[in-house]
Amino acid sequence: MVRLALWVLAGLILGGIIHLSVILLLPSYAERDAWSRLASIAPDQAFVALDQDEQDLASALQLDPALAYGVCQFDLARGPIFIDGKLPHSFWSIAIAARDGRVIYSTTSRAGSGDEIKIGVFNPAQSRLLAEEGLEIGQGFLIVNAPSNQLTAIVRLWPEHEPLRPRYNEALEQISCTHDAAI
């Protein structure tokens, strides 16, 4: 009887481990995650203003309908990325997120950078090379050290009035997201 109880207990523990493993690993095999949805509408290394009327995408990404959004996806395996642009004089924020959704860096217009965005995103090897080269970094240029290569930059703008939204969307699409930039 004790032996049967041990077998049942061992089976329950093993079943629990398998169950938890499947639950924790399943999202990494998803084909319709946020990264894939954005990749279908945003070209590589170009900011795109998201359409606020696309309800399926807005609900999947949990977007606030009052804000204007711009996204740029990139892969640091091809080299560091430089994000550069001028935004309208309004509240804005930018976040750099890993493919799994973790935000690795975020700043806002109230952090002292005004209406200019100047960010360099480097993986650890590129950051180490940057430090070894001893390059001078211009004033207001922010360096982000990313732990992974596949990233998304998300810019949020708050248009105070709805008629400003087209102008804000145009400003979002003018932001540069490229491998070429002067530090």
Secondary structure, DSSP 4 states (H G I P E B T S, - for coil): -HHHHHHHHHHHHHHHHHHHHHHHHGGGG-SSSHHHHHHHHS-BT--EEPPTT-HHHHHHHT--TTSEEEEEEEEGGG--EEEEEE--SS-EEEEEEETTS-EEEEEEGGGTTTTEEEEEEE-HHHHHHHHHHT----TT-EEEE-SSSEEEEEEEE--SSGGGHHHHHHHHHTSEEES----
